[in-house]
Amino acid sequence: MKTLLAILAAAGIVISSVQSVRAAPPVPGQPFQRPSPLRQQQRGPTTQAMNWEQWVSLFRDYLDLIDEFAAVSKDQSSSGVAAVVYAEDVLKAKKPQDAIDWFNQILPEIKDPVVQRAVRLRLAELYRTTNQPDKALEQLRVLITAPSPTLPSH
């Protein structure tokens, strides 16, 4: 999960960096000027020099990111968990209760147990942060007591 979160976080950084260099590719042997991702666009000298090797390295990282993204997309569970993480990020613009309502609404529709667990973990965290510990504990109870698909049922 940490790897997936790191990939998603890196995706935004790398994609924005690559998008900023798309307009004019660098010339080998000459420094390349690109906007700083940490600063808003302003008039005047707000660029950083990027040499050819740095640009190639950035582009290789972008291609590696695409490969990782494709691998995640091929696996139903990984895609579902990535969607849960992304949905939570989108829902941060709303009130925590809106996120709770959305996840509770979609939970019965989810068929993949891995994605169900990811949603229940998000719900537990949302309930905890909204001072609803009993509801958080209920989500955690479901996770803890759920049968393991690898262990025989009793």
N, C-alpha and C positions, 0 to 999 in steps of 0.2 A: 504494500500500500504506500509506503514511504517512497519507493521508486516511482510509482505511478504519479504521486503528487509532485515529485521532483521533475518528472517528464512534463507534466502539465504546466508547471511553473516555468520551466525552461522554454517551453513552446512559445509562450507569450513574449519572452525576452528575445529569443532567437528570431521569431517571425517578425517582430517589430524591427529588429536590427537588419534583417535581410530585406524587408520591405524598404527600409531607408536607403539601402545601397542599390536597389533595383534600377533607379532612375538613370544612373550613369555608372557603368562598370569601371573598375579601376584599370589603370594602365600599368603593365608590369614595369617595375623599377621606379615608379613615381608614387609618392604618398597619395592616398585616397582620402578625400574629405567626406565625412558623413556626419549627419546631425547626432548630437549626443542624445541617447535615450533617456537621460536623466534630466534634461532641460527641455522646456517648451520651445517651439520654434520662435525665434526672434530675429530681428534684422541685425546684421552685423556678423562678426566672426564668432559663431557659436558651434564650430565643428571641431572634430578631433581627426588627426591624421591616422590613416589606416594603411599600412603597407600591403603589398601583394600577398605575402605569406599570411598575414592576419586575415585578409579577406578570404583566401582559400580555406583557411582553418574555420572561419565562421561558416562558410558555405558547406564544408564537410560536416560540421556540427548540425547544420540545418538538414542535410541529407540523412544523417544518423537519426535525427528526430523524426523524420518522415518514416524511416524504417521502423522505429519503435512504435510510432503511432499506428502504422499498418499492422504490426504484430498485435497490438492491443485491440484493434478493430476487428481482427479475424476471430478473436475469442469472445463469445457471447457474454460470459461473466465479466471479463475485464472491461468490455465496452460498457456494460451496465453499471459497473462500479465507477468508471470514469464519468458516466453521465450523472451519477449521484453526486460526485464531487463537483462537477460543473454546475449542476442544478443548485447546489448549495451556494456556490459562488454567485450565481445569477440572483438567487433569493436574498443575498446579503443587502441588496438595494431596498428590500422590503422589511417590514417588521418581523421579528422572530416568530410571532404567532402565525403570520402568513406562511412562513416556511414550514412550521409544524403542520398547519392545515393542509398544505400542498403534499407533503410527504405522507400524511395519514390518508389523504384521498387516493394517492397512487399505490400505496402499499398493497391493497387487496388485488390489484391488477398484475402485480409482479409475480412471474412464474419461477424465475431463477432463484434458488435459495441463497446463493452468494450475494446477489443484489439485494434480496430481502434483508440479509444481515447488515449490509452496508447502510441501508435506509434506517434500520433499527438503531444502529450506532449513531447516525446523524440525529435521529429523534431523541435518543438518550442525551446527547450533548445539548441539543436545543432545549429540552426540558430542564436540564441542569442549569443552563444559563438564564432561563426564565423563571427560576425559583419554583420549579415544579418537581421536587425530588421524588415523590411517589410515582409519578408517571415515568420519570427517568429510570427508576428502579424496576418498573414493570417491563420496560423495553429490555433492560439488561437481564431480567429474569427469563424472558423468552429466549434470549440469546444463549444464556448459560444452560438452560434445561432442554434446549432443542437436541434431538437425537443427531448423532454424528453419522454422516453418510458412509463412513468407513468402518464404523463399529456395528456389530450385530445388535438388533433391537432385542430387548428383554421381554 
